[in-house]
Amino acid sequence: MSDPRPIGVFDSGVGGLTVASALMRALSSESILYLGDTARLPYGTKSPHTVQRYTQRNLDFLLDRDVKAVVVACNTASALALGTAELAIPIWGVIEPGARVAVAEHRRRGRDPRRPIGVLATESTVRSDAYAHAIRRLDPEATVRSVACPLFVPLVEEGWTHDEVTRRVAERYLRPLLEEHADTLVLGCTHYPALRDVLEELVGPEVALVDSAESVADVVRTGLAEADLLSDGDTPPSHHLCVTDVEARFERIAAQLLPSSKATLELVEV
Amino acid sequence: MSDPRPIGVFDSGVGGLTVASALMRALSSESILYLGDTARLPYGTKSPHTVQRYTQRNLDFLLDRDVKAVVVACNTASALALGTAELAIPIWGVIEPGARVAVAEHRRRGRDPRRPIGVLATESTVRSDAYAHAIRRLDPEATVRSVACPLFVPLVEEGWTHDEVTRRVAERYLRPLLEEHADTLVLGCTHYPALRDVLEELVGPEVALVDSAESVADVVRTGLAEADLLSDGDTPPSHHLCVTDVEARFERIAAQLLPSSKATLELVEV
């Protein structure tokens, strides 16, 4: 059996392209249909009700386009809306894969219960406590400290990824985690890996920085194989990007994140 | 003739409450129906097409609620969508009133063409060049320098209005305006008046800081009188706030901005 239909990936904006890019590398026979809800971003400051409403609309859009499975690349949507989403095909978020890697890194560092796993995320993700729940399901003794970092997304979008201002903001957000000697830090928003250098400089090389995007591809590959939904690659894979608002910025960042991809871009109303 | 119907005020979020508050003070016999499109904010990073689409939906909502006139408190929507909006009742934006005050302040400071009028605004407002057009219509010799300040809104929303980080960000954004000795600065977004202290400290007391909210009430009063739409106050005025997403923050900021108002709050879908 082979299923050439695309995998749907959605995010509130452009950040989820890091997840799409990881999927393209790891599953090169698979077609990807990406949806960025750029007209209504950000999700990270909005209520569960609104995030759930928008997530369901995005899922319905992807289903109408006949995807065989969906990856919710947005941490906020994964945290708030995965439980309420209605979908008759496999769906994966980024919280569970991120929690898995965090717990593995915490174990590798001695699993000291006095040293917490830190989670950096949007306000809504932090309020949902989704990472803490997912981590404690895997390691009930782990201590989790979540910190909302609402300025990180705008700083990344401003392009100040290696900047003195960003370093000061990061310093302030990370202070409680540094004081408690966190041994692992989850980058709980698709924008945050762009700040890896600044964060690494602050926490030092012995603290693990966990990017969910990297581990999602494994989860998706296993899940597709189990559901007998993998493509055998006989049909050449396609990469198509849909956005609800077109800004020059999206095309620029898409070109950076997907340099070798011949992805096509389409403006859609969701 | 007296018309007791409310004046509709809309903004992408909570910032427009400063305009609503100014209207309540200046026109105490008038009822106000406020709409904050908090589910889809911010507008300032989005394309003209999307801002126009959302603005028209908001106007239709206010019209359904039988307002007699509309004030677009959002600078971005005023800049991008006032020209395309379809409405059979009077509508006013904040660009024109702001430009009027800026030109008056520039004149009061000697109207030196080598000293520009500076405009601080969102990316979309700056790209539209709406303030420059409005200012040059009033004073064709004025030089206008517009600067996009995308980090100001998130800094205000984080509550860092009197903060070293904010001072550094402001310093960077204002550098070109300081170098050119701007004599007047338009605060071209409803969030920016919250940064007045930081900005004043940077530019010094001789530079005028112009807040559109303050002058809109005059324009509305004159406009309502001309159209014979003023209320005589026989009906007690009501203040009602509608939002498309409810966040704890909105209620807190609303309580701060409208301390004496018995405004009621309603979650709506637009």
Interface residues (C-beta under 8 A of the other chain):
Chain A: T38 A39 R40 T45 K46 S47 H49 T50 P150 L151 V153 P154 L155 E157 E158 E164 V165 R168 V169 R172 T244 D245 V246 E247
Chain B: T38 A39 R40 T45 K46 S47 H49 T50 P150 L151 V153 P154 L155 E157 E158 E164 V165 R168 V169 R172 T244 D245 V246 E247
